[in-house]
Amino acid sequence: MIAFLKRRADDCLSLARWLLRRWYVTVPALCAYGVAQHYLYVNVTPSLPHTLVWLDYGAAPQRGDLVVYRYAGTPWPDFGYVDGVRFFKRIAGLPGDTIAVSDRIVSVNGTEIGFAKPRTRAGHPLEVITAGVIPDGHFFAQADSPDSFDSRYASSGLVPLARVVGVARPIF
C-alpha cells in the first residue's frame, strides 16, 4: 500500500512539473476554464431543449426568459437537489401573478403550466404547490419536460429572485 501511495505521489509531482514547464499552455487553459465556469452553463437534462447557454449577469428576468438559479427548496440529496445546486428553467410567473391548482393541474394567470405528478420516478411522494399569489421577490419556474422538478411542486417552490445567477441566452 505504501508503494502504491508513493507511486501516486511521484505521478502527481511529475504532472505538476510538466504543467509548470508548459505554463504558456496551462495558464490560458485555466483562465478559459474559469471564464467558462462563470459565464457558460451546460444543460445535460431534458428539462429544456438548450444544451449550452451564456449567462447574462445582472439582467432583470422577465416572463418567458430562461434563467439559471441556485436551488433553495427542500433538500433531496438522493436526487442531488441540495441548497445551491444550479437549476435551468423558464420564468412562467412573476410577482403578483395568481397560481391556481385543480386536480394537480397547475396554472399561472389562467395559463396551464402542467400536471404535478403525485410521485417521483423513484416512488417518493410529491406535494403540489399551494394556490395563491406569487409574492414580491419570487417567481414561478417551469421547464418543458413533464418530468421536470420545478415550481409545480411544494418542495421546489417559488424561486427567490435573489437566487437567480443570470438570464440565460441560448447558444445551442
HUHU-V579733 format. One record per backbone hydrogen bond with DSSP energy under -1.0 kcal/mol. CO is the residue of the C=O (numbers start at 0). NH is the residue of the N-H. E is the energy in kcal/mol with one decimal. If there is no record, write none. Layout:
co=CO nh=NH e=E
co=CO nh=NH e=E
This chain:
co=0 nh=4 e=-2.2
co=1 nh=5 e=-2.3
co=2 nh=6 e=-2.4
co=3 nh=7 e=-2.3
co=4 nh=8 e=-2.4
co=5 nh=9 e=-2.6
co=6 nh=10 e=-2.4
co=7 nh=11 e=-2.4
co=8 nh=12 e=-2.3
co=9 nh=13 e=-2.5
co=10 nh=14 e=-2.3
co=11 nh=15 e=-2.4
co=12 nh=16 e=-2.5
co=13 nh=17 e=-2.2
co=14 nh=18 e=-2.7
co=15 nh=19 e=-2.4
co=16 nh=20 e=-2.3
co=17 nh=21 e=-1.6
co=19 nh=22 e=-1.0
co=21 nh=24 e=-1.9
co=21 nh=25 e=-2.3
co=22 nh=26 e=-2.7
co=24 nh=28 e=-1.6
co=25 nh=29 e=-2.5
co=26 nh=30 e=-2.4
co=27 nh=31 e=-2.7
co=28 nh=32 e=-2.2
co=29 nh=33 e=-2.2
co=30 nh=34 e=-2.4
co=31 nh=35 e=-2.6
co=32 nh=36 e=-2.4
co=33 nh=37 e=-1.4
co=34 nh=38 e=-2.8
co=35 nh=39 e=-2.0
co=38 nh=54 e=-3.4
co=40 nh=52 e=-2.3
co=46 nh=143 e=-2.0
co=46 nh=144 e=-1.2
co=50 nh=42 e=-3.2
co=51 nh=170 e=-3.0
co=51 nh=171 e=-1.6
co=52 nh=40 e=-2.3
co=53 nh=168 e=-2.8
co=55 nh=58 e=-1.1
co=55 nh=166 e=-1.8
co=61 nh=64 e=-2.1
co=64 nh=90 e=-2.6
co=65 nh=167 e=-3.0
co=66 nh=88 e=-2.1
co=67 nh=164 e=-2.8
co=67 nh=165 e=-1.6
co=68 nh=86 e=-3.1
co=70 nh=83 e=-2.6
co=75 nh=78 e=-1.8
co=75 nh=80 e=-1.9
co=79 nh=81 e=-1.3
co=80 nh=75 e=-3.6
co=81 nh=84 e=-2.1
co=84 nh=70 e=-3.3
co=86 nh=68 e=-2.3
co=88 nh=66 e=-3.1
co=89 nh=141 e=-2.8
co=90 nh=63 e=-2.9
co=92 nh=139 e=-2.3
co=93 nh=96 e=-2.3
co=96 nh=133 e=-2.8
co=97 nh=108 e=-2.9
co=98 nh=131 e=-1.8
co=99 nh=106 e=-2.6
co=101 nh=104 e=-1.6
co=103 nh=115 e=-3.4
co=104 nh=101 e=-2.1
co=105 nh=112 e=-3.2
co=105 nh=113 e=-1.6
co=106 nh=99 e=-2.8
co=107 nh=110 e=-2.1
co=110 nh=107 e=-2.4
co=113 nh=105 e=-2.8
co=117 nh=125 e=-2.9
co=119 nh=122 e=-1.6
co=123 nh=119 e=-2.5
co=126 nh=153 e=-2.6
co=131 nh=98 e=-4.0
co=133 nh=95 e=-3.1
co=134 nh=137 e=-1.2
co=136 nh=160 e=-3.2
co=138 nh=158 e=-2.8
co=139 nh=91 e=-3.0
co=139 nh=92 e=-1.4
co=140 nh=150 e=-2.2
co=141 nh=89 e=-3.5
co=144 nh=147 e=-1.4
co=149 nh=152 e=-1.8
co=151 nh=128 e=-2.7
co=152 nh=156 e=-3.3
co=154 nh=73 e=-2.9
co=158 nh=138 e=-1.7
co=159 nh=162 e=-2.1
co=160 nh=163 e=-1.5
co=162 nh=69 e=-2.7
co=165 nh=67 e=-2.3
co=166 nh=55 e=-3.2
co=168 nh=53 e=-2.7
